């Protein structure tokens, strides 16, 4: 192996197992095991990269409209807790960052969404109080202060949390007959991301609890996406009516 190949392998090994990098780049061996690992990790890194944008359209839509109309605060908070528990559990178990890293970015943007919804639906003080309490909770869970047994229980709670958070939102959509300020772009990306995570979780963690959680999340995200499509025209009429009402005030 010459120096250029050696440098290429070293660069590759920053993101992928060194053995697989060596086999593919120098020996030109494409074993089933290494290909599965490379595809899984690449997909995981892609999800992490995409997670920086996946909920941004939702955040910007609420911020631009200066309204959290139609957004379930309970649903947002439950979803945020599920992400936090999942990230804390994965971090404590030293799972590869490619298997859970998107949770950190999603936690950040979802916190921003919760802040905006609280600010527009209630008041600024409650919004700031919520963010402060959440930051304290996150520190306790991810600083090593929380026993692994408790983190496992919290990860197990992700299943009902994942269902409850999405179903709260789905119920509000059904009750209102529209999806309000829900972002179609964010809903689509969330569904695709959670669906892809089923494969990466099987490949990289082997943890059945994590796999089941992402499977349920995929189903819940699909339900919300279906509602956005079904209520598309009614939602546009609702938003236009609300916009006209604001202009008259």
VEXLUMKOL-226232 format. One record per residue (C-alpha): residue number from 1; residue in three letters; x, y, z. Coordinates in Angstrom, 3 decimals, padded with zeros to 6 digits, always signed. Layout:
BEGIN
<drenlo nr="NUM" rest="Ala" c1="X" c2="Y" c3="Z"/>
...
! end
This chain:
BEGIN
<drenlo nr="1" rest="Unk" c1="+000.000" c2="+000.000" c3="+000.000"/>
<drenlo nr="2" rest="Unk" c1="+001.518" c2="+003.319" c3="-001.096"/>
<drenlo nr="3" rest="Unk" c1="+001.393" c2="+006.568" c3="+000.873"/>
<drenlo nr="4" rest="Unk" c1="-001.575" c2="+008.009" c3="-001.036"/>
<drenlo nr="5" rest="Unk" c1="-003.618" c2="+004.867" c3="-000.410"/>
<drenlo nr="6" rest="Unk" c1="-002.601" c2="+004.923" c3="+003.235"/>
<drenlo nr="7" rest="Unk" c1="-003.743" c2="+008.530" c3="+003.616"/>
<drenlo nr="8" rest="Unk" c1="-007.034" c2="+007.715" c3="+001.893"/>
<drenlo nr="9" rest="Unk" c1="-007.635" c2="+004.807" c3="+004.258"/>
<drenlo nr="10" rest="Unk" c1="-006.857" c2="+007.011" c3="+007.275"/>
<drenlo nr="11" rest="Unk" c1="-009.343" c2="+009.632" c3="+006.077"/>
<drenlo nr="12" rest="Unk" c1="-011.948" c2="+006.969" c3="+005.426"/>
<drenlo nr="13" rest="Unk" c1="-011.432" c2="+005.468" c3="+008.886"/>
<drenlo nr="14" rest="Unk" c1="-012.496" c2="+008.742" c3="+010.503"/>
<drenlo nr="15" rest="Unk" c1="-016.059" c2="+007.861" c3="+009.522"/>
<drenlo nr="16" rest="Unk" c1="-016.006" c2="+004.145" c3="+008.792"/>
<drenlo nr="17" rest="Unk" c1="-014.359" c2="+001.007" c3="+010.271"/>
<drenlo nr="18" rest="Unk" c1="-010.681" c2="+000.954" c3="+009.235"/>
<drenlo nr="19" rest="Unk" c1="-010.796" c2="-002.690" c3="+008.207"/>
<drenlo nr="20" rest="Unk" c1="-013.604" c2="-002.027" c3="+005.714"/>
<drenlo nr="21" rest="Unk" c1="-011.809" c2="+001.047" c3="+004.398"/>
<drenlo nr="22" rest="Unk" c1="-008.681" c2="-001.040" c3="+003.826"/>
<drenlo nr="23" rest="Unk" c1="-010.586" c2="-003.854" c3="+002.112"/>
<drenlo nr="24" rest="Unk" c1="-012.526" c2="-001.588" c3="-000.249"/>
<drenlo nr="25" rest="Unk" c1="-009.880" c2="+001.045" c3="-001.057"/>
<drenlo nr="26" rest="Unk" c1="-006.710" c2="-001.021" c3="-001.248"/>
<drenlo nr="27" rest="Unk" c1="-007.693" c2="-004.669" c3="-001.718"/>
<drenlo nr="28" rest="Unk" c1="-010.803" c2="-003.839" c3="-003.774"/>
<drenlo nr="29" rest="Unk" c1="-012.737" c2="-006.437" c3="-001.813"/>
<drenlo nr="30" rest="Unk" c1="-016.470" c2="-005.837" c3="-001.494"/>
<drenlo nr="31" rest="Unk" c1="-017.681" c2="-008.238" c3="+001.170"/>
<drenlo nr="32" rest="Unk" c1="-021.341" c2="-008.295" c3="+002.139"/>
<drenlo nr="33" rest="Unk" c1="-020.507" c2="-007.375" c3="+005.744"/>
<drenlo nr="34" rest="Unk" c1="-018.459" c2="-004.303" c3="+004.834"/>
<drenlo nr="35" rest="Unk" c1="-020.899" c2="-003.114" c3="+002.200"/>
<drenlo nr="36" rest="Unk" c1="-023.724" c2="-003.326" c3="+004.751"/>
<drenlo nr="37" rest="Unk" c1="-021.672" c2="-001.338" c3="+007.267"/>
<drenlo nr="38" rest="Unk" c1="-020.654" c2="+001.298" c3="+004.718"/>
<drenlo nr="39" rest="Unk" c1="-024.210" c2="+001.721" c3="+003.417"/>
<drenlo nr="40" rest="Unk" c1="-025.660" c2="+001.856" c3="+006.925"/>
<drenlo nr="41" rest="Unk" c1="-023.160" c2="+004.423" c3="+008.181"/>
<drenlo nr="42" rest="Unk" c1="-023.456" c2="+006.519" c3="+005.014"/>
<drenlo nr="43" rest="Unk" c1="-027.218" c2="+006.511" c3="+005.406"/>
<drenlo nr="44" rest="Unk" c1="-026.820" c2="+007.441" c3="+009.059"/>
<drenlo nr="45" rest="Unk" c1="-024.521" c2="+010.369" c3="+008.251"/>
<drenlo nr="46" rest="Unk" c1="-026.969" c2="+011.447" c3="+005.558"/>
<drenlo nr="47" rest="Unk" c1="-029.797" c2="+011.438" c3="+008.084"/>
<drenlo nr="48" rest="Unk" c1="-027.689" c2="+013.480" c3="+010.509"/>
<drenlo nr="49" rest="Unk" c1="-026.867" c2="+016.014" c3="+007.803"/>
<drenlo nr="50" rest="Unk" c1="-030.503" c2="+016.180" c3="+006.759"/>
<drenlo nr="51" rest="Unk" c1="-031.662" c2="+016.563" c3="+010.354"/>
<drenlo nr="52" rest="Unk" c1="-030.143" c2="+020.043" c3="+010.448"/>
<drenlo nr="53" rest="Unk" c1="-032.869" c2="+021.043" c3="+007.971"/>
<drenlo nr="54" rest="Unk" c1="-035.684" c2="+018.564" c3="+008.582"/>
<drenlo nr="55" rest="Unk" c1="-037.557" c2="+020.661" c3="+011.166"/>
<drenlo nr="56" rest="Unk" c1="-036.276" c2="+024.053" c3="+010.081"/>
<drenlo nr="57" rest="Unk" c1="-039.196" c2="+024.581" c3="+007.641"/>
<drenlo nr="58" rest="Unk" c1="-041.611" c2="+024.016" c3="+010.552"/>
<drenlo nr="59" rest="Unk" c1="-039.722" c2="+026.482" c3="+012.754"/>
<drenlo nr="60" rest="Unk" c1="-039.603" c2="+029.107" c3="+009.988"/>
<drenlo nr="61" rest="Unk" c1="-043.272" c2="+028.659" c3="+009.123"/>
<drenlo nr="62" rest="Unk" c1="-044.344" c2="+029.376" c3="+012.714"/>
<drenlo nr="63" rest="Unk" c1="-041.885" c2="+032.250" c3="+013.056"/>
<drenlo nr="64" rest="Unk" c1="-042.894" c2="+033.815" c3="+009.740"/>
<drenlo nr="65" rest="Unk" c1="-046.627" c2="+033.577" c3="+010.483"/>
<drenlo nr="66" rest="Unk" c1="-046.082" c2="+034.753" c3="+014.077"/>
<drenlo nr="67" rest="Unk" c1="-048.564" c2="+032.040" c3="+014.965"/>
<drenlo nr="68" rest="Unk" c1="-048.617" c2="+028.543" c3="+016.415"/>
<drenlo nr="69" rest="Unk" c1="-052.170" c2="+027.986" c3="+015.160"/>
<drenlo nr="70" rest="Unk" c1="-052.991" c2="+024.292" c3="+014.862"/>
<drenlo nr="71" rest="Unk" c1="-049.757" c2="+023.134" c3="+016.517"/>
<drenlo nr="72" rest="Unk" c1="-050.221" c2="+020.851" c3="+019.519"/>
<drenlo nr="73" rest="Unk" c1="-047.924" c2="+022.059" c3="+022.307"/>
<drenlo nr="74" rest="Unk" c1="-048.426" c2="+018.777" c3="+024.158"/>
<drenlo nr="75" rest="Unk" c1="-047.467" c2="+016.882" c3="+021.015"/>
<drenlo nr="76" rest="Unk" c1="-044.328" c2="+018.977" c3="+020.518"/>
<drenlo nr="77" rest="Unk" c1="-043.229" c2="+018.508" c3="+024.151"/>
<drenlo nr="78" rest="Unk" c1="-043.826" c2="+014.740" c3="+024.095"/>
<drenlo nr="79" rest="Unk" c1="-041.885" c2="+014.463" c3="+020.850"/>
<drenlo nr="80" rest="Unk" c1="-039.040" c2="+016.507" c3="+022.347"/>
<drenlo nr="81" rest="Unk" c1="-038.910" c2="+014.265" c3="+025.420"/>
<drenlo nr="82" rest="Unk" c1="-038.806" c2="+011.162" c3="+023.205"/>
<drenlo nr="83" rest="Unk" c1="-035.825" c2="+012.590" c3="+021.285"/>
<drenlo nr="84" rest="Unk" c1="-034.045" c2="+013.536" c3="+024.499"/>
<drenlo nr="85" rest="Unk" c1="-034.536" c2="+010.127" c3="+026.097"/>
<drenlo nr="86" rest="Unk" c1="-033.354" c2="+008.410" c3="+022.917"/>
<drenlo nr="87" rest="Unk" c1="-030.221" c2="+010.564" c3="+022.633"/>
<drenlo nr="88" rest="Unk" c1="-029.380" c2="+010.094" c3="+026.321"/>
<drenlo nr="89" rest="Unk" c1="-029.789" c2="+006.316" c3="+026.088"/>
<drenlo nr="90" rest="Unk" c1="-027.647" c2="+006.074" c3="+022.944"/>
<drenlo nr="91" rest="Unk" c1="-024.948" c2="+008.335" c3="+024.382"/>
<drenlo nr="92" rest="Unk" c1="-024.760" c2="+006.329" c3="+027.602"/>
<drenlo nr="93" rest="Unk" c1="-024.443" c2="+003.077" c3="+025.631"/>
<drenlo nr="94" rest="Unk" c1="-021.693" c2="+004.488" c3="+023.390"/>
<drenlo nr="95" rest="Unk" c1="-023.684" c2="+003.757" c3="+020.235"/>
<drenlo nr="96" rest="Unk" c1="-022.006" c2="+005.076" c3="+017.048"/>
<drenlo nr="97" rest="Unk" c1="-022.810" c2="+008.754" c3="+016.486"/>
<drenlo nr="98" rest="Unk" c1="-024.010" c2="+007.829" c3="+012.997"/>
<drenlo nr="99" rest="Unk" c1="-026.799" c2="+005.832" c3="+014.659"/>
<drenlo nr="100" rest="Unk" c1="-028.322" c2="+008.656" c3="+016.721"/>
<drenlo nr="101" rest="Unk" c1="-026.613" c2="+011.992" c3="+015.999"/>
<drenlo nr="102" rest="Unk" c1="-029.647" c2="+013.530" c3="+014.311"/>
<drenlo nr="103" rest="Unk" c1="-031.408" c2="+013.551" c3="+017.688"/>
<drenlo nr="104" rest="Unk" c1="-029.147" c2="+016.384" c3="+018.856"/>
<drenlo nr="105" rest="Unk" c1="-030.076" c2="+018.626" c3="+015.925"/>
<drenlo nr="106" rest="Unk" c1="-033.752" c2="+017.700" c3="+016.131"/>
<drenlo nr="107" rest="Unk" c1="-033.737" c2="+018.432" c3="+019.863"/>
<drenlo nr="108" rest="Unk" c1="-032.349" c2="+021.910" c3="+019.225"/>
<drenlo nr="109" rest="Unk" c1="-034.886" c2="+022.864" c3="+016.547"/>
<drenlo nr="110" rest="Unk" c1="-037.818" c2="+021.211" c3="+018.366"/>
<drenlo nr="111" rest="Unk" c1="-036.938" c2="+023.230" c3="+021.468"/>
<drenlo nr="112" rest="Unk" c1="-037.120" c2="+026.330" c3="+019.274"/>
<drenlo nr="113" rest="Unk" c1="-040.526" c2="+025.234" c3="+017.967"/>
<drenlo nr="114" rest="Unk" c1="-041.832" c2="+024.672" c3="+021.504"/>
<drenlo nr="115" rest="Unk" c1="-040.499" c2="+028.111" c3="+022.472"/>
<drenlo nr="116" rest="Unk" c1="-042.319" c2="+029.814" c3="+019.568"/>
<drenlo nr="117" rest="Unk" c1="-045.586" c2="+027.947" c3="+020.179"/>
<drenlo nr="118" rest="Unk" c1="-045.502" c2="+028.921" c3="+023.866"/>
<drenlo nr="119" rest="Unk" c1="-044.618" c2="+032.508" c3="+023.002"/>
<drenlo nr="120" rest="Unk" c1="-047.440" c2="+032.951" c3="+020.480"/>
<drenlo nr="121" rest="Unk" c1="-050.078" c2="+030.816" c3="+022.214"/>
<drenlo nr="122" rest="Unk" c1="-049.320" c2="+031.983" c3="+025.765"/>
<drenlo nr="123" rest="Unk" c1="-046.521" c2="+034.416" c3="+026.681"/>
<drenlo nr="124" rest="Unk" c1="-042.759" c2="+035.062" c3="+026.569"/>
<drenlo nr="125" rest="Unk" c1="-042.150" c2="+034.291" c3="+030.262"/>
<drenlo nr="126" rest="Unk" c1="-043.568" c2="+030.783" c3="+029.967"/>
<drenlo nr="127" rest="Unk" c1="-041.521" c2="+030.226" c3="+026.830"/>
<drenlo nr="128" rest="Unk" c1="-038.255" c2="+031.181" c3="+028.560"/>
<drenlo nr="129" rest="Unk" c1="-039.167" c2="+029.131" c3="+031.649"/>
<drenlo nr="130" rest="Unk" c1="-039.779" c2="+026.052" c3="+029.528"/>
<drenlo nr="131" rest="Unk" c1="-036.418" c2="+026.335" c3="+027.736"/>
<drenlo nr="132" rest="Unk" c1="-034.578" c2="+026.782" c3="+031.052"/>
<drenlo nr="133" rest="Unk" c1="-036.202" c2="+023.720" c3="+032.636"/>
<drenlo nr="134" rest="Unk" c1="-035.582" c2="+021.626" c3="+029.533"/>
<drenlo nr="135" rest="Unk" c1="-031.886" c2="+022.558" c3="+029.421"/>
<drenlo nr="136" rest="Unk" c1="-031.542" c2="+021.478" c3="+033.055"/>
<drenlo nr="137" rest="Unk" c1="-033.252" c2="+018.142" c3="+032.351"/>
<drenlo nr="138" rest="Unk" c1="-031.017" c2="+017.491" c3="+029.339"/>
<drenlo nr="139" rest="Unk" c1="-027.892" c2="+018.132" c3="+031.396"/>
<drenlo nr="140" rest="Unk" c1="-028.991" c2="+015.691" c3="+034.110"/>
<drenlo nr="141" rest="Unk" c1="-029.738" c2="+012.956" c3="+031.536"/>
<drenlo nr="142" rest="Unk" c1="-026.583" c2="+013.323" c3="+029.424"/>
<drenlo nr="143" rest="Unk" c1="-023.950" c2="+014.266" c3="+032.010"/>
<drenlo nr="144" rest="Unk" c1="-023.614" c2="+010.792" c3="+033.530"/>
<drenlo nr="145" rest="Unk" c1="-025.664" c2="+011.683" c3="+036.605"/>
<drenlo nr="146" rest="Unk" c1="-028.534" c2="+009.399" c3="+035.552"/>
<drenlo nr="147" rest="Unk" c1="-028.065" c2="+005.607" c3="+035.994"/>
<drenlo nr="148" rest="Unk" c1="-028.213" c2="+003.480" c3="+032.845"/>
<drenlo nr="149" rest="Unk" c1="-031.138" c2="+001.501" c3="+034.257"/>
<drenlo nr="150" rest="Unk" c1="-033.219" c2="+004.675" c3="+034.423"/>
<drenlo nr="151" rest="Unk" c1="-032.143" c2="+005.687" c3="+030.915"/>
<drenlo nr="152" rest="Unk" c1="-033.264" c2="+002.271" c3="+029.644"/>
<drenlo nr="153" rest="Unk" c1="-036.677" c2="+002.824" c3="+031.227"/>
<drenlo nr="154" rest="Unk" c1="-036.895" c2="+006.272" c3="+029.635"/>
<drenlo nr="155" rest="Unk" c1="-035.935" c2="+004.783" c3="+026.252"/>
<drenlo nr="156" rest="Unk" c1="-038.703" c2="+002.218" c3="+026.709"/>
<drenlo nr="157" rest="Unk" c1="-041.070" c2="+005.132" c3="+027.356"/>
<drenlo nr="158" rest="Unk" c1="-040.211" c2="+006.460" c3="+023.891"/>
<drenlo nr="159" rest="Unk" c1="-042.711" c2="+004.065" c3="+022.357"/>
<drenlo nr="160" rest="Unk" c1="-045.817" c2="+005.509" c3="+024.068"/>
<drenlo nr="161" rest="Unk" c1="-044.318" c2="+009.009" c3="+023.837"/>
<drenlo nr="162" rest="Unk" c1="-043.725" c2="+008.659" c3="+020.102"/>
<drenlo nr="163" rest="Unk" c1="-047.317" c2="+007.519" c3="+019.626"/>
<drenlo nr="164" rest="Unk" c1="-048.897" c2="+010.017" c3="+022.030"/>
<drenlo nr="165" rest="Unk" c1="-047.067" c2="+013.077" c3="+020.708"/>
<drenlo nr="166" rest="Unk" c1="-048.004" c2="+012.399" c3="+017.085"/>
<drenlo nr="167" rest="Unk" c1="-051.542" c2="+011.283" c3="+017.930"/>
<drenlo nr="168" rest="Unk" c1="-052.198" c2="+014.463" c3="+019.929"/>
<drenlo nr="169" rest="Unk" c1="-051.303" c2="+016.402" c3="+016.793"/>
<drenlo nr="170" rest="Unk" c1="-053.338" c2="+014.071" c3="+014.572"/>
<drenlo nr="171" rest="Unk" c1="-056.381" c2="+014.497" c3="+016.842"/>
<drenlo nr="172" rest="Unk" c1="-056.092" c2="+018.296" c3="+016.724"/>
<drenlo nr="173" rest="Unk" c1="-055.828" c2="+018.140" c3="+012.923"/>
<drenlo nr="174" rest="Unk" c1="-058.964" c2="+015.993" c3="+012.781"/>
<drenlo nr="175" rest="Unk" c1="-060.854" c2="+018.243" c3="+015.211"/>
<drenlo nr="176" rest="Unk" c1="-059.904" c2="+021.425" c3="+013.347"/>
<drenlo nr="177" rest="Unk" c1="-060.461" c2="+019.967" c3="+009.911"/>
<drenlo nr="178" rest="Unk" c1="-057.090" c2="+021.374" c3="+008.829"/>
<drenlo nr="179" rest="Unk" c1="-053.390" c2="+021.062" c3="+009.699"/>
<drenlo nr="180" rest="Unk" c1="-052.756" c2="+024.727" c3="+010.558"/>
<drenlo nr="181" rest="Unk" c1="-049.094" c2="+025.723" c3="+010.526"/>
<drenlo nr="182" rest="Unk" c1="-047.782" c2="+022.159" c3="+010.131"/>
<drenlo nr="183" rest="Unk" c1="-045.039" c2="+022.062" c3="+007.501"/>
<drenlo nr="184" rest="Unk" c1="-045.447" c2="+019.538" c3="+004.673"/>
<drenlo nr="185" rest="Unk" c1="-041.694" c2="+019.611" c3="+004.029"/>
<drenlo nr="186" rest="Unk" c1="-040.837" c2="+018.788" c3="+007.653"/>
<drenlo nr="187" rest="Unk" c1="-043.479" c2="+016.046" c3="+007.819"/>
<drenlo nr="188" rest="Unk" c1="-042.138" c2="+014.401" c3="+004.666"/>
<drenlo nr="189" rest="Unk" c1="-038.517" c2="+014.532" c3="+005.813"/>
<drenlo nr="190" rest="Unk" c1="-039.418" c2="+013.225" c3="+009.267"/>
<drenlo nr="191" rest="Unk" c1="-041.211" c2="+010.246" c3="+007.751"/>
<drenlo nr="192" rest="Unk" c1="-038.338" c2="+009.414" c3="+005.395"/>
<drenlo nr="193" rest="Unk" c1="-035.757" c2="+009.883" c3="+008.159"/>
<drenlo nr="194" rest="Unk" c1="-037.526" c2="+007.682" c3="+010.716"/>
<drenlo nr="195" rest="Unk" c1="-038.134" c2="+005.005" c3="+008.048"/>
<drenlo nr="196" rest="Unk" c1="-034.439" c2="+004.966" c3="+007.087"/>
<drenlo nr="197" rest="Unk" c1="-033.502" c2="+004.778" c3="+010.777"/>
<drenlo nr="198" rest="Unk" c1="-035.141" c2="+001.351" c3="+011.029"/>
<drenlo nr="199" rest="Unk" c1="-032.415" c2="-000.070" c3="+008.782"/>
<drenlo nr="200" rest="Unk" c1="-029.505" c2="+001.816" c3="+010.382"/>
<drenlo nr="201" rest="Unk" c1="-030.665" c2="+000.849" c3="+013.895"/>
<drenlo nr="202" rest="Unk" c1="-030.786" c2="-002.839" c3="+012.949"/>
<drenlo nr="203" rest="Unk" c1="-027.321" c2="-002.621" c3="+011.387"/>
<drenlo nr="204" rest="Unk" c1="-025.492" c2="-000.446" c3="+013.924"/>
<drenlo nr="205" rest="Unk" c1="-027.110" c2="-001.009" c3="+017.322"/>
<drenlo nr="206" rest="Unk" c1="-028.952" c2="-004.332" c3="+017.139"/>
<drenlo nr="207" rest="Unk" c1="-031.150" c2="-002.933" c3="+019.915"/>
<drenlo nr="208" rest="Unk" c1="-034.726" c2="-004.182" c3="+019.369"/>
<drenlo nr="209" rest="Unk" c1="-036.111" c2="-001.419" c3="+021.591"/>
<drenlo nr="210" rest="Unk" c1="-034.612" c2="+001.248" c3="+019.326"/>
<drenlo nr="211" rest="Unk" c1="-035.773" c2="-000.539" c3="+016.161"/>
<drenlo nr="212" rest="Unk" c1="-039.366" c2="-000.827" c3="+017.420"/>
<drenlo nr="213" rest="Unk" c1="-039.357" c2="+002.845" c3="+018.448"/>
<drenlo nr="214" rest="Unk" c1="-038.366" c2="+004.000" c3="+014.953"/>
<drenlo nr="215" rest="Unk" c1="-040.904" c2="+001.645" c3="+013.372"/>
<drenlo nr="216" rest="Unk" c1="-043.715" c2="+003.147" c3="+015.422"/>
<drenlo nr="217" rest="Unk" c1="-042.411" c2="+006.674" c3="+014.735"/>
<drenlo nr="218" rest="Unk" c1="-042.486" c2="+005.960" c3="+010.996"/>
<drenlo nr="219" rest="Unk" c1="-046.136" c2="+004.891" c3="+011.167"/>
<drenlo nr="220" rest="Unk" c1="-047.068" c2="+007.974" c3="+013.221"/>
<drenlo nr="221" rest="Unk" c1="-045.193" c2="+010.319" c3="+010.864"/>
<drenlo nr="222" rest="Unk" c1="-046.954" c2="+008.714" c3="+007.899"/>
<drenlo nr="223" rest="Unk" c1="-050.347" c2="+009.413" c3="+009.488"/>
<drenlo nr="224" rest="Unk" c1="-049.505" c2="+013.122" c3="+009.900"/>
<drenlo nr="225" rest="Unk" c1="-048.178" c2="+013.339" c3="+006.351"/>
<drenlo nr="226" rest="Unk" c1="-051.375" c2="+011.739" c3="+005.055"/>
<drenlo nr="227" rest="Unk" c1="-053.442" c2="+014.302" c3="+006.981"/>
<drenlo nr="228" rest="Unk" c1="-051.473" c2="+017.203" c3="+005.518"/>
<drenlo nr="229" rest="Unk" c1="-052.204" c2="+015.924" c3="+002.005"/>
<drenlo nr="230" rest="Unk" c1="-055.866" c2="+015.177" c3="+002.767"/>
<drenlo nr="231" rest="Unk" c1="-056.547" c2="+018.599" c3="+004.377"/>
<drenlo nr="232" rest="Unk" c1="-054.356" c2="+020.548" c3="+001.924"/>
<drenlo nr="233" rest="Unk" c1="-057.086" c2="+022.729" c3="+000.384"/>
<drenlo nr="234" rest="Unk" c1="-058.945" c2="+023.286" c3="+003.651"/>
<drenlo nr="235" rest="Unk" c1="-055.688" c2="+024.262" c3="+005.377"/>
<drenlo nr="236" rest="Unk" c1="-054.866" c2="+026.834" c3="+002.689"/>
<drenlo nr="237" rest="Unk" c1="-058.382" c2="+028.326" c3="+003.020"/>
<drenlo nr="238" rest="Unk" c1="-058.002" c2="+028.451" c3="+006.811"/>
<drenlo nr="239" rest="Unk" c1="-054.606" c2="+030.182" c3="+006.681"/>
<drenlo nr="240" rest="Unk" c1="-055.851" c2="+032.722" c3="+004.112"/>
<drenlo nr="241" rest="Unk" c1="-058.867" c2="+033.506" c3="+006.290"/>
<drenlo nr="242" rest="Unk" c1="-056.667" c2="+033.964" c3="+009.373"/>
<drenlo nr="243" rest="Unk" c1="-054.305" c2="+036.221" c3="+007.419"/>
<drenlo nr="244" rest="Unk" c1="-057.187" c2="+038.445" c3="+006.303"/>
<drenlo nr="245" rest="Unk" c1="-058.509" c2="+038.638" c3="+009.871"/>
<drenlo nr="246" rest="Unk" c1="-055.085" c2="+039.828" c3="+011.117"/>
<drenlo nr="247" rest="Unk" c1="-054.928" c2="+042.524" c3="+008.431"/>
<drenlo nr="248" rest="Unk" c1="-058.347" c2="+043.841" c3="+009.458"/>
<drenlo nr="249" rest="Unk" c1="-057.266" c2="+044.231" c3="+013.088"/>
! end
